[in-house]
Amino acid sequence: MFYGKLPIMVLSEMVSSRSNTTNGQIAAYILEHLEEIKHDSIRDLAAKTYVSTSSISRFCRDIGLRDYMELKELFSTTSLNFETWSQAPDPDVQRDEYVSAVHDSLERVRKSLDMERLYRLANDIRRYQKIAIFGMLKAETVAMNLQCDLAMLGKIATTKVRFSEQSECLATAGPDELLIIFSYTGIYYDYGMPRHQTDRRTQRPKIYFITSDESAKTNPAYDEVIWFDSTQTQVSHPYQLQLVGSLIAQCYSHVLGKK
């Protein structure tokens, strides 16, 4: 896992909010002062971000937490990690080693991906009128790319960048809706997304879960799991997901008989 639960939620809020908004301001400050804030009270954080304590409480709810106390609890186990793939001093070697690793990761997808499942999804995309495509951070860029590809094929789908908006949609989606969720490591619901929606046997949306997490295959929360083989290293993300997303659009194009 490259991000803990807290950073992924805060990063999501930061990239989806304008920098001059209250939530954007709070999120940016938190990410820059993770160690310092572990010891701050809600009043301390409010003073340092020049907002009210009620704004801090609202921010916590917007990123899917109960309150500031839960935010504080998450600080104790939070870290941000970035993986530098090549340690070679030569820039050309750095490039070649990185590109080679990406190529290998795409080969893993090619060899492991079940195209029959992709075509089932493509047919459901054609059948459903209400479609939502979600992911967090890098996975959300894949969701937006698929949304764009489908639009060029005449199919409208929605997506939401903000964590709170995805959560709300998951909690209210009904049986006439198709949800496509991209989750590289399979921990999408660990961020606090509403599981009660996926646990229901009736009156729930149809859910396709796209992941490299093999344990997801037996999870009854999903109607279909599109799995691909991965070492789950940072160098593979989001390239593997993007390949799957692009192939979904290709399959849909074939279903429509487009050239």
Phi, psi and omega in degrees: 000130183269338182231142171283172182303314184295307182302322182294323179289319180290319177299318179300317180293321183293316183285341181263350180252145174295148185297336182267006176274161180299312181296320178297321179295315180295315182298316181297319180295316181300314183295331180276346186224043185303314182292318182296320186288341178303336183253003184270145171276173179297327178291322178299312181295320178299317181294319183288335179257002176060041176228176179275163177295330178293329176292324177294316179298317179295321177301316180300317179293323182295330180265010171096013179256161180289312186196186182293331179297320178293322175302315180297320180299321181289333180300329186292339181239020188261140172204157175246130182231135174239133185264116173274113192289307184259135177258007181292141179285336183278121180303324179294323177291321177303313179299310185296319180293321180292312181298321178298319180294320177296316179301316179299321180293324178290326176297323177299319178295314182303319184281336188253342188286132179270103183293336177298321178292321178297322179289328174297318178296316180301320178292324176291323176300321178292324186281321184277142176269329180253116183227132175234140182235124186231159172188172178245130178055247182301323179294330178290330175295325176294319178300317180291323177296318178294320177303316180294315180299317180294323178298321178293340177263008176086012180246123181267128175230157178250158171212161181227129179281320186288138178304313184296326181286323175297316181299317180296319180295318179297326183283339186244353183297141182249185186291347179269011183242147176248126178247130176243117185243122175264125179214101187307307182265355178086012185257022183309314183284349177290346180280357179107013177296149185290109180284336184300331180294318183280340181281341182288141181273336179233164178055038177234159179288164172275129188241123170257127181246120185250117192200165171257007179276109185294331181293340180294338183301330182255012181278118183290354179292339185248144175281323179218138175244121175260106187255146173222151181284137182203149172277355180055039173265160183296331181295337181274349189248123014256017188301319179295314178298320181296322177299315179297315179300317179294322178293327176299315179297321178297317179298318180297321178299318178294322178299322179282345183080023180283154175241000000 
